[in-house]
Amino acid sequence: MATMKSEEAREKGRIARERLDDVLAKDGREISHAELAGAVRCIVAYRDGLIAARRAGRCTREELDRVNALLSLAHGAEYPLIGFHRHRIEQARDEIARMLADGAASGPTPPRGE
């Protein structure tokens, strides 16, 4: 199986951030489940890209843990018990933007003895 290059993982992160921006641009009542589910799938693709980058030594365990936490956060917004949890989507979008700014999956990382 081919390993994803770090730039491909970053592109998947940029797409996830853009899809979350699209969801947040709407009023909570206007957001369809399909739109929100599509945004969550983009976070899944970003996570999968980071897994591939991790296997290639281009991502830290901490970066992977961060995106897994964001995936849980966004998934909780996708299936709320009551109402739309806008703040969860905002948190996920903001943290993905921070990860991209910090250079998640931007290059080789030193071995950590895992």
C-alpha positions, 0 to 999 in steps of 0.5 A: 500500500502506498504511503500518503505524502505529508502534503496530501495529509495537509490538503485533507486537513485544509478540505476538512477545515473548509467543509466545517467553515461551510457548515458554520456559515449557515444558521443551525436550522439550515444545516442538513444532516448530510452536510454535517456528515460530509464535513465529519467524513472530511475529518475522517479523511484527514485522520486517515491521512495522518495515519499514513503520514505517521507510518511514514514517520511524518506525523507525531502520535500527539497529532494523531491523538489531536485529530482523533479527539476532534473527530469525536467532538465533531461526531458528537455534533453530528448526532446531538440529543437536542439541537445543533452544537455549533460550538463543537463544530467551531472547536473542531474547525479552529483546532484543525486550523491550528494543526495546519498552522503548526505544520501537522504532518509537515515533515519527518519526526524523531523516533519516540520509542513507541 
